[in-house]
Amino acid sequence: MLDIARYEAEKRSKGTAALTVGIALLSLAFVAFFPSLDGADVDIDAMLEAYPPAVQEAFGIATLSTIEGFLAVEIYQFVWLLLLGLYFAYSAGGLIASDVERDRMDLILSLPVSRSRVLGEKFLSLLVPILALNIVVPLVVFFGVLAIGQSISPLDLAMVHLLSIPYLLACGAIGLVLSVLLSRADVAKRIAIALVFVLFLIESVSASAEGFEWIGYASPTYYYDPTAILVEGSYDLTGATVLLGAICVLVLVGRFRFTRTDIGA
């Protein structure tokens, strides 16, 4: 069982290690920078009030004067929400299309495995880098914060990572559907990145546009707010449930399409 998922995970093991180490070091650099910002004789929060509401909403800017607010903006809103969301959408865009484009899918399907299993296990392989990031990085951040003489709630830090798992999988599910719909991997990957980024922008702009907040409901970013978790200690469990439901729907759509696609066409 899960032979395909294990094989896919092994293929991306080096990339997973490099990504995890890179994000951990970047996070540590941000943590190390905070004391210089905290000691500056400038009212950072007063300066932030001059930013347009759309910018404040897009990057979840609540405060930079606390370690929680600083990390929420610099690591979780920018790196986790945007960059990693784009990365997993891009990665998933090649899960099926890459094998179809390179004529490897026929070989895979010649084995005693169903198309549903192939698609499901390839998607599950995304959990390997997602879990690696969400296990290693919070430990680095927590001990880094302690090392600079600050403190952060371990529960809030754990929750910001735990609730990011449905969000990142949802971004991956968008890429998966495109990987099934399109036979060219590069096209699927690029459209996945563009779509997730556009959804991010739509949610950011609609949140500050009175009467149009409902437009942002279509974006995964609407259901995961790192700033609310770290700064306010507010956990949107309903949002996580919605994301899990959306993942199931997208995977089922991808399965429906994949099981009815002529690979040789």
C-alpha beads as a LAMMPS data file, in Angstrom:
LAMMPS data file: protein, C-alpha beads

265 atoms
264 bonds

1 atom types
1 bond types

-500.0 500.0 xlo xhi
-500.0 500.0 ylo yhi
-500.0 500.0 zlo zhi

Masses

1 110.0

Atoms # bond

1 1 1 0.000 0.000 0.000
2 1 1 0.999 3.592 -0.727
3 1 1 3.875 2.425 -2.941
4 1 1 3.276 5.272 -5.389
5 1 1 3.128 7.869 -2.606
6 1 1 6.336 6.480 -1.119
7 1 1 8.074 6.547 -4.504
8 1 1 6.978 10.132 -5.164
9 1 1 8.085 11.169 -1.668
10 1 1 11.509 9.598 -2.193
11 1 1 11.848 11.425 -5.518
12 1 1 11.293 14.754 -3.846
13 1 1 13.299 13.966 -0.685
14 1 1 16.303 16.118 -1.639
15 1 1 14.054 18.975 -2.656
16 1 1 12.102 18.636 0.585
17 1 1 15.293 18.751 2.646
18 1 1 16.616 21.783 0.758
19 1 1 13.293 23.618 1.032
20 1 1 12.953 22.877 4.747
21 1 1 16.510 23.971 5.563
22 1 1 16.167 27.092 3.410
23 1 1 12.882 28.207 5.007
24 1 1 14.217 27.400 8.489
25 1 1 17.331 29.530 7.923
26 1 1 15.251 32.361 6.455
27 1 1 12.934 32.231 9.468
28 1 1 15.917 32.308 11.805
29 1 1 17.252 35.365 9.975
30 1 1 13.941 37.187 10.454
31 1 1 13.900 36.287 14.154
32 1 1 17.482 37.535 14.570
33 1 1 16.541 40.831 12.891
34 1 1 13.705 41.629 15.309
35 1 1 15.849 43.009 18.202
36 1 1 17.281 45.726 15.940
37 1 1 13.754 46.718 14.883
38 1 1 12.459 46.555 18.441
39 1 1 15.294 48.772 19.672
40 1 1 14.877 51.412 16.975
41 1 1 13.707 54.839 18.164
42 1 1 10.806 54.839 15.709
43 1 1 7.085 54.218 16.135
44 1 1 6.759 51.487 13.527
45 1 1 3.044 50.953 14.093
46 1 1 2.332 54.658 13.520
47 1 1 4.120 54.424 10.177
48 1 1 2.088 51.359 9.246
49 1 1 -1.157 53.294 9.629
50 1 1 -0.194 55.304 6.538
51 1 1 -0.251 52.144 4.393
52 1 1 -3.333 51.696 2.161
53 1 1 -5.926 49.322 3.676
54 1 1 -5.493 46.894 0.761
55 1 1 -1.765 46.580 1.512
56 1 1 -2.391 46.092 5.219
57 1 1 -4.969 43.412 4.442
58 1 1 -2.834 41.647 1.826
59 1 1 0.098 41.193 4.189
60 1 1 -1.879 40.851 7.404
61 1 1 -0.200 43.869 8.961
62 1 1 -1.538 44.364 12.479
63 1 1 1.622 45.364 14.344
64 1 1 5.380 45.051 13.978
65 1 1 6.176 46.125 17.529
66 1 1 5.678 42.628 18.964
67 1 1 7.465 39.434 17.995
68 1 1 4.116 37.814 17.153
69 1 1 3.069 40.601 14.796
70 1 1 6.510 40.753 13.210
71 1 1 6.648 37.010 12.551
72 1 1 3.067 37.009 11.261
73 1 1 3.980 39.538 8.565
74 1 1 7.516 38.557 7.659
75 1 1 7.279 34.760 7.822
76 1 1 3.694 33.590 7.810
77 1 1 1.868 36.103 5.622
78 1 1 4.616 36.432 3.029
79 1 1 6.564 33.159 3.088
80 1 1 3.910 30.691 4.299
81 1 1 0.735 32.158 2.852
82 1 1 2.042 33.473 -0.462
83 1 1 5.336 31.840 -1.437
84 1 1 4.615 28.334 -0.138
85 1 1 1.057 28.500 -1.447
86 1 1 2.457 29.245 -4.909
87 1 1 5.130 26.564 -4.519
88 1 1 2.695 23.754 -3.708
89 1 1 0.298 24.816 -6.457
90 1 1 3.249 24.747 -8.882
91 1 1 4.464 21.380 -7.586
92 1 1 1.035 19.780 -7.869
93 1 1 0.649 21.118 -11.393
94 1 1 3.154 18.514 -12.559
95 1 1 1.910 15.505 -10.569
96 1 1 -0.074 13.981 -13.433
97 1 1 0.780 16.129 -16.438
98 1 1 4.537 15.433 -16.197
99 1 1 4.038 11.676 -16.563
100 1 1 1.487 12.123 -19.354
101 1 1 3.730 14.516 -21.263
102 1 1 6.766 12.222 -21.004
103 1 1 4.768 9.078 -21.905
104 1 1 5.361 7.515 -18.490
105 1 1 1.711 7.373 -17.471
106 1 1 0.986 4.466 -19.827
107 1 1 3.711 2.471 -18.082
108 1 1 2.359 3.329 -14.631
109 1 1 -1.172 2.348 -15.615
110 1 1 0.070 -0.949 -17.064
111 1 1 0.707 -2.002 -13.454
112 1 1 -2.119 -3.421 -11.311
113 1 1 -3.145 0.016 -9.996
114 1 1 -6.243 2.092 -10.641
115 1 1 -6.166 5.649 -11.913
116 1 1 -7.851 6.772 -8.709
117 1 1 -5.027 5.279 -6.659
118 1 1 -2.366 6.871 -8.855
119 1 1 -3.934 10.313 -8.518
120 1 1 -4.661 9.957 -4.805
121 1 1 -1.200 8.739 -3.835
122 1 1 0.567 11.325 -5.959
123 1 1 -1.436 14.008 -4.178
124 1 1 -0.675 12.461 -0.773
125 1 1 3.052 12.734 -1.541
126 1 1 2.696 16.499 -1.076
127 1 1 2.216 15.826 2.628
128 1 1 5.900 14.927 2.958
129 1 1 7.303 18.453 2.356
130 1 1 4.286 20.043 4.050
131 1 1 4.778 18.016 7.241
132 1 1 8.555 18.459 7.162
133 1 1 8.171 22.241 7.007
134 1 1 5.544 22.292 9.735
135 1 1 7.620 20.169 12.105
136 1 1 11.074 21.699 11.647
137 1 1 10.330 25.408 11.162
138 1 1 8.204 25.967 14.304
139 1 1 10.961 24.428 16.426
140 1 1 13.535 26.723 14.808
141 1 1 11.288 29.755 15.294
142 1 1 10.418 28.911 18.910
143 1 1 13.988 28.396 20.080
144 1 1 15.174 31.328 17.980
145 1 1 12.666 33.600 19.730
146 1 1 13.861 32.368 23.121
147 1 1 17.477 32.964 22.075
148 1 1 16.833 36.684 21.449
149 1 1 15.185 37.109 24.850
150 1 1 11.587 37.190 23.620
151 1 1 8.692 34.839 24.267
152 1 1 5.901 33.446 22.111
153 1 1 2.963 31.190 22.896
154 1 1 3.931 27.646 21.880
155 1 1 0.237 26.820 21.383
156 1 1 -0.322 29.743 18.993
157 1 1 2.857 28.858 17.121
158 1 1 1.777 25.231 16.852
159 1 1 -1.684 26.228 15.643
160 1 1 -0.399 28.579 12.958
161 1 1 1.484 25.616 11.517
162 1 1 -1.230 23.022 12.068
163 1 1 -3.877 25.165 10.367
164 1 1 -1.537 25.866 7.465
165 1 1 -1.675 22.205 6.416
166 1 1 -5.230 22.381 4.970
167 1 1 -4.343 25.693 3.317
168 1 1 -1.221 24.361 1.586
169 1 1 -3.034 21.176 0.543
170 1 1 -5.832 23.302 -0.920
171 1 1 -3.280 25.180 -3.037
172 1 1 -1.890 21.798 -4.079
173 1 1 -5.389 20.558 -4.966
174 1 1 -5.812 23.500 -7.344
175 1 1 -2.595 22.481 -9.079
176 1 1 -3.714 18.839 -9.152
177 1 1 -6.921 19.663 -11.052
178 1 1 -4.955 21.667 -13.601
179 1 1 -2.445 18.819 -13.890
180 1 1 -5.313 16.532 -14.919
181 1 1 -6.972 19.024 -17.236
182 1 1 -3.782 19.933 -19.118
183 1 1 -1.346 17.522 -20.721
184 1 1 1.600 19.931 -20.675
185 1 1 3.200 20.144 -17.242
186 1 1 4.789 23.571 -17.691
187 1 1 1.463 25.095 -18.715
188 1 1 -0.354 23.457 -15.792
189 1 1 2.275 24.688 -13.327
190 1 1 2.242 28.258 -14.618
191 1 1 -1.534 28.494 -14.619
192 1 1 -1.621 27.043 -11.089
193 1 1 0.760 29.737 -9.857
194 1 1 -1.182 32.468 -11.656
195 1 1 -4.531 31.246 -10.319
196 1 1 -3.420 31.018 -6.693
197 1 1 -1.798 34.460 -6.913
198 1 1 -4.916 35.996 -8.483
199 1 1 -7.080 34.449 -5.761
200 1 1 -4.710 35.934 -3.166
201 1 1 -5.076 39.392 -4.736
202 1 1 -8.842 39.087 -5.038
203 1 1 -9.224 38.186 -1.379
204 1 1 -6.889 40.998 -0.306
205 1 1 -8.679 43.668 -2.340
206 1 1 -12.229 42.468 -1.626
207 1 1 -11.585 42.437 2.138
208 1 1 -11.099 46.225 2.088
209 1 1 -13.886 46.909 -0.427
210 1 1 -17.163 47.447 1.398
211 1 1 -19.942 45.286 0.045
212 1 1 -17.637 43.031 -1.961
213 1 1 -16.145 40.921 0.829
214 1 1 -18.040 37.868 -0.457
215 1 1 -15.846 37.730 -3.575
216 1 1 -12.919 36.676 -1.388
217 1 1 -14.747 33.530 -0.232
218 1 1 -13.395 31.714 -3.312
219 1 1 -9.784 32.198 -2.193
220 1 1 -7.995 29.727 0.112
221 1 1 -6.343 32.692 1.851
222 1 1 -9.732 33.768 3.213
223 1 1 -9.789 30.692 5.457
224 1 1 -6.282 30.899 6.901
225 1 1 -5.150 34.008 8.786
226 1 1 -1.731 33.662 10.476
227 1 1 -1.967 37.153 11.988
228 1 1 -5.218 36.372 13.798
229 1 1 -3.648 33.205 15.212
230 1 1 -0.367 34.708 16.407
231 1 1 -1.477 38.204 17.423
232 1 1 -5.019 37.550 18.660
233 1 1 -4.848 33.862 19.569
234 1 1 -7.891 33.279 17.337
235 1 1 -8.156 29.888 15.611
236 1 1 -10.462 29.621 12.600
237 1 1 -11.384 25.948 12.831
238 1 1 -14.403 26.534 10.597
239 1 1 -12.099 27.896 7.910
240 1 1 -9.887 24.808 8.186
241 1 1 -12.984 22.612 7.795
242 1 1 -14.019 24.528 4.673
243 1 1 -10.542 24.056 3.215
244 1 1 -10.648 20.317 3.917
245 1 1 -14.024 20.149 2.165
246 1 1 -12.657 22.099 -0.798
247 1 1 -9.688 19.706 -1.010
248 1 1 -12.034 16.718 -1.170
249 1 1 -14.125 18.366 -3.895
250 1 1 -11.086 19.313 -5.991
251 1 1 -9.526 15.858 -5.660
252 1 1 -12.843 14.257 -6.673
253 1 1 -13.067 16.588 -9.682
254 1 1 -9.519 15.624 -10.637
255 1 1 -10.338 11.926 -10.148
256 1 1 -13.497 12.207 -12.283
257 1 1 -11.563 13.836 -15.100
258 1 1 -8.526 11.558 -14.873
259 1 1 -10.513 8.310 -14.900
260 1 1 -12.237 9.435 -18.104
261 1 1 -9.239 10.833 -19.958
262 1 1 -7.710 9.036 -22.920
263 1 1 -4.021 9.148 -21.983
264 1 1 -2.939 8.336 -25.493
265 1 1 -4.888 11.222 -27.017

Bonds

1 1 1 2
2 1 2 3
3 1 3 4
4 1 4 5
5 1 5 6
6 1 6 7
7 1 7 8
8 1 8 9
9 1 9 10
10 1 10 11
11 1 11 12
12 1 12 13
13 1 13 14
14 1 14 15
15 1 15 16
16 1 16 17
17 1 17 18
18 1 18 19
19 1 19 20
20 1 20 21
21 1 21 22
22 1 22 23
23 1 23 24
24 1 24 25
25 1 25 26
26 1 26 27
27 1 27 28
28 1 28 29
29 1 29 30
30 1 30 31
31 1 31 32
32 1 32 33
33 1 33 34
34 1 34 35
35 1 35 36
36 1 36 37
37 1 37 38
38 1 38 39
39 1 39 40
40 1 40 41
41 1 41 42
42 1 42 43
43 1 43 44
44 1 44 45
45 1 45 46
46 1 46 47
47 1 47 48
48 1 48 49
49 1 49 50
50 1 50 51
51 1 51 52
52 1 52 53
53 1 53 54
54 1 54 55
55 1 55 56
56 1 56 57
57 1 57 58
58 1 58 59
59 1 59 60
60 1 60 61
61 1 61 62
62 1 62 63
63 1 63 64
64 1 64 65
65 1 65 66
66 1 66 67
67 1 67 68
68 1 68 69
69 1 69 70
70 1 70 71
71 1 71 72
72 1 72 73
73 1 73 74
74 1 74 75
75 1 75 76
76 1 76 77
77 1 77 78
78 1 78 79
79 1 79 80
80 1 80 81
81 1 81 82
82 1 82 83
83 1 83 84
84 1 84 85
85 1 85 86
86 1 86 87
87 1 87 88
88 1 88 89
89 1 89 90
90 1 90 91
91 1 91 92
92 1 92 93
93 1 93 94
94 1 94 95
95 1 95 96
96 1 96 97
97 1 97 98
98 1 98 99
99 1 99 100
100 1 100 101
101 1 101 102
102 1 102 103
103 1 103 104
104 1 104 105
105 1 105 106
106 1 106 107
107 1 107 108
108 1 108 109
109 1 109 110
110 1 110 111
111 1 111 112
112 1 112 113
113 1 113 114
114 1 114 115
115 1 115 116
116 1 116 117
117 1 117 118
118 1 118 119
119 1 119 120
120 1 120 121
121 1 121 122
122 1 122 123
123 1 123 124
124 1 124 125
125 1 125 126
126 1 126 127
127 1 127 128
128 1 128 129
129 1 129 130
130 1 130 131
131 1 131 132
132 1 132 133
133 1 133 134
134 1 134 135
135 1 135 136
136 1 136 137
137 1 137 138
138 1 138 139
139 1 139 140
140 1 140 141
141 1 141 142
142 1 142 143
143 1 143 144
144 1 144 145
145 1 145 146
146 1 146 147
147 1 147 148
148 1 148 149
149 1 149 150
150 1 150 151
151 1 151 152
152 1 152 153
153 1 153 154
154 1 154 155
155 1 155 156
156 1 156 157
157 1 157 158
158 1 158 159
159 1 159 160
160 1 160 161
161 1 161 162
162 1 162 163
163 1 163 164
164 1 164 165
165 1 165 166
166 1 166 167
167 1 167 168
168 1 168 169
169 1 169 170
170 1 170 171
171 1 171 172
172 1 172 173
173 1 173 174
174 1 174 175
175 1 175 176
176 1 176 177
177 1 177 178
178 1 178 179
179 1 179 180
180 1 180 181
181 1 181 182
182 1 182 183
183 1 183 184
184 1 184 185
185 1 185 186
186 1 186 187
187 1 187 188
188 1 188 189
189 1 189 190
190 1 190 191
191 1 191 192
192 1 192 193
193 1 193 194
194 1 194 195
195 1 195 196
196 1 196 197
197 1 197 198
198 1 198 199
199 1 199 200
200 1 200 201
201 1 201 202
202 1 202 203
203 1 203 204
204 1 204 205
205 1 205 206
206 1 206 207
207 1 207 208
208 1 208 209
209 1 209 210
210 1 210 211
211 1 211 212
212 1 212 213
213 1 213 214
214 1 214 215
215 1 215 216
216 1 216 217
217 1 217 218
218 1 218 219
219 1 219 220
220 1 220 221
221 1 221 222
222 1 222 223
223 1 223 224
224 1 224 225
225 1 225 226
226 1 226 227
227 1 227 228
228 1 228 229
229 1 229 230
230 1 230 231
231 1 231 232
232 1 232 233
233 1 233 234
234 1 234 235
235 1 235 236
236 1 236 237
237 1 237 238
238 1 238 239
239 1 239 240
240 1 240 241
241 1 241 242
242 1 242 243
243 1 243 244
244 1 244 245
245 1 245 246
246 1 246 247
247 1 247 248
248 1 248 249
249 1 249 250
250 1 250 251
251 1 251 252
252 1 252 253
253 1 253 254
254 1 254 255
255 1 255 256
256 1 256 257
257 1 257 258
258 1 258 259
259 1 259 260
260 1 260 261
261 1 261 262
262 1 262 263
263 1 263 264
264 1 264 265
